[in-house]
Structure formats: structure tokens, C-alpha cells
């Protein structure tokens, strides 16, 4: 059985459908996007958030920036959004053009080196208008989410033409970097793909230092999607920062 990169991104859409009515995290971003005239979604993936913004009646400028070509191909099924190939640091191509920039679905954690993080934040800052907002979330390292990523937890994806199994396995934890694999297989155990990812888990103090260095001021910081405070048990650090 062939399992192509295009199959992988289609499976992602099946597993993580964007639904602001059902999911508090999606609703958080939907409210910000619908209130902004111009939006840059960095690491837009398959474009689900911007697709739905158009469906919900957004009439302003929507731009998706994504380095993964299979994801971008899927995003481009909708042509009334601008789709651009590139990493977060490539937002430097725009200058003061957006009211809002977003990095949803923990995409911020893919910025794993100080150099990459600084370049990306500088680019986002430059792409925003004065007073523009940057909204994103990252997993709170105090909650140690990676400890639940193990092969004993198998996710079943069935229905709509899918019948697959998926699991994760942590390969290394080095300071604030966690490297893990995601394995996709058939029900009888035939492995179709193994993808490795490294994510960075920044604590509040280091995260805020990078933001301040790039010229951002924290407008909101929440520990969940209902607006609760950050505690050691909070799974997320939800941030809205403003271009100072």
C-alpha cells in the first residue's frame, strides 16, 4: 500500500478538522481572525483556518505561509486566499501589511534554534502594522506533555475511507528540545510511514525574553482556551503579543 505525503496531509485534515463551534482552541483563533482586516497565518498547514474564515464571510486579506509543499498543495484548493511557500522567517518579505499574524496548532514549537526563533520573530514583527497582534500557543514545559507520547497509546483513524493506526515515540529529550517519531500503519501492523519531529518547549521567562527582544509586548497570556491563568498544570501557554 502506497502512503504518499499528500495522503499524510489529507489524513491530518481528517484527524484535526478545524471547527470553531466544537473546539475552544479553534474558536480562539477564529474570533481574532474574523476581527482583523488582514491576516498572515504562519505555518498554515493545509489552510483549514483560512478556508473557514472565508466560508464564515471574511472579506479582507488572508495569507497563508507554509514550507511544506504537500500541505500547501492541499491549501491551494481554495483560490480566494493567498498561499506562499516559505518558513516563518520568510515573513520578512512583507512590511507593515497585516493587522494579525497567527501560528496555530503549536507551530511555534517548530522554531527550535535561537537563531531561527530570533529571525522568525523579527520577520513577524516587521510584517505587522504598528499595534498589530501576534497570536500563538506553545505547550507548557511544566506539564511535560511528551511523557504521554509513547507507543502504547495507539490512535485509530477509521471512517471516510480511512482505516489506519498511529502512535508516537519519544526518541530524546535534550534541555528544551524533544524529538519524537510518528508512525502510521495499517490495522495488521504494516508500517506506512515514520516521521521524525523536534519541538522546542520554552518556559514563560525565556519565551517572553525572545518576544521582548523582537519588539513585542504581551497583551494576553492564558493557560487554557477558556482564559484561565498559567499554572504548572496548564498544558498550553496561549499568547497574544502586540507589536510595540
N, C-alpha and C positions, 0 to 999 in steps of 0.2 A: 504493500500500500504506500503510495507516494503521499508525503505531507510537506507541502511547499511553504515558503514564507508567506505567500498570500493566504494559504489555508490557516496559518498560525494567527494572522491578524483578524481573519474572519471569525476564528474561534474566540479570540479576545473580545470581539464585539458581542458574541453570543453570551459569554460569561459575565461581562461587565457592561450591560446595557445602561446607557445614560438615561436616568429617569428622575427628574427633579420632584415629581409628585410622590415618589416612593422612597427616595434616598435623600437624607438630610445633607450629605456631602455634595451631591449634585445640585440640590436646591440652593445651597450656599453660593455656589458659583453662578447659577442661573440668575439669581437676584442681582448680583453685581454686573453681570454681562448685559442684562436687559436694561440696566440703568445707565450704561455707558454708551456714548455715541460711537466710539471707535475702540476696538478690542484686538489685542495681539495675544493669541493663545500659543505659548511656547511649549514645545513637546506635545503638540496637539494630537499625536497618535493618529487614529483613524477619523478624527474630526467630529466625533459624536456630539461634543458640547456645542460646537459652532453650527452643526447641522440643525440641532434642535432649537438654537437661538433663532435661526431663520424661520423655522417652522412655527415658532411662537410669535413671529411678527417683528423681529429686529430688523430695522431698515437702514442702520448705519454701516460703517465699515467693519468687516470681520476678516481677520488674517490669521491663518494657522501656519506655524513654523515647526518643521519636523525633519529630523535627519534620516529616519528610516523610510526607505523608498516603498516597500510593500505597504506600510501604513499610509503613506502619502497617496499611493495609487487608490487605496480604498476611500480616503478622504475626498479625493477629486471626483468621486461620483456625483458630488454636488458642485455645480459650477458657479453659484452665486456667492461664493466665498473665495478669497484669495488664498492660495496654497503655495507655500515657499519651502524649498528644501534647504535645511540648514540646522546647525546646532544653536543652543541658546546664545552663544557669543556672537552669532551672525545677526542678531537683532541690531547690531551696530550699523546695519545698512539703513535704518530709519532714524530720523532725528526729530524729536518732539512731535510725533504724529499720533500718539494714542492716549486715550483717557485711562485705559485699563490694560494691564498685562497680567496674564494668569499662567500658572504652572500647576495644573490639577493632577490628581491621581499619583501623588508623591513623586512626580517627575523631577522635582528639585533635588532629590537624593541621588540622581544620576550624575550630579556635578561633584566628582569625587576628589579632585585635587584643589589646593588653594589657588593655583594659577587659573584653572578652569572656572572656579567659582567667582574669583575676582573679575575675570574678563566677562563672564556672563552677566553679573550684576551691573557692571559698568555699562554694558550694552543695553540692558533693560532700562536702566536709569536714563540713558540717552534717548531711547525710543519713546519715552513718556513725555507728555506735556508737563510743564511746571504744575505741581499739585496732583499729577496723575498717580494712580494707585497700582501697586503690585500685590496680587493675591496668590497665595500658595500654601501648601501644607507639607510637612515633613514628619516622619514618625519620631516620637519622643524616645530618645535612647533609654530613659529611665524605665520605660515599660518593657524593654528587651523583647520586642516582637519576634526577633529572629529565633528565639528559643522554641517557638511553636512551629517553625518551618522544618519539618522532618518527614522522612519517607513513610512513617506510619500513618500520616494524615493524607488520605487519597481522596481527591475530588472527582466525582463522577459528572461528566458532561453528557447528557442524553436528551434526545428530542430535537426537532427541527433538522433532522438529517445527521445529527452528531451522536456518536457512541464512543466516548473516549475516557481515559483516566489520566489524571495529572497529579504530580506531587513535587515537593521541594526538598532540597537537602543542603544544609549549610556546609560549606567547604572550609571557610576560615573566618575568624573574627580577629582583626588586627587594628588595635586602637579604635577609631570610629568607623572603620570600613568592614562591611560584612559582604562576603562573596558566597553566592549560593547557586545551585542549578535548579532548573525547572524541567521536569521530564514529562513528556506526553506520550501515551501508549494506548494500544488497543485493549479491549477487555481481557484478551488472552495473554497480555503481557508483552506483546511485540512493541519495542520502543520505536517511536516515530521521530522524535527529536529530543535533544538535550541542549538547553540554552543556559549559558552562564551569565550572571549579572553581579556587579558590585555596586552596593549602595553605601552612601555616607550618612551616618547618624550624628548630626550636630546637636549639641545641647543648646539651651537658650542663650547662654552667655556668649558662646562662640558664634552662633547664628547672628545675634544682634550686633556683634562686633563687625562682622562682614557687611551687614546691611548699613551700619553707620558709616563705615569706611567708604561705601559706594555712594553715600549721599541720601540714604533713606531714613525716614523717621517712622517708628512703629505707631500705627493708628489703632490697630486691634490685635490682640493676641489671646487666643482661646484654646482650651484643652480638649474641646469636643465640638461637634457640629451644632450643638444647641446653645453655644455661647458660654459654656462653663469655664471655670478657671483652670489653669495648668497645675496639675499635681503630679507626683511620681507615678500615679496610676493612669494618668492621661495617655492615651495611645498616640495622640497627634499634637503637633504644635501648629495651629492654624493661624496664619499671619496675614494681615493686610498692612502693607507699608506704603508710605506716601513719599513721592519724590519731593525732597525738601527744596 
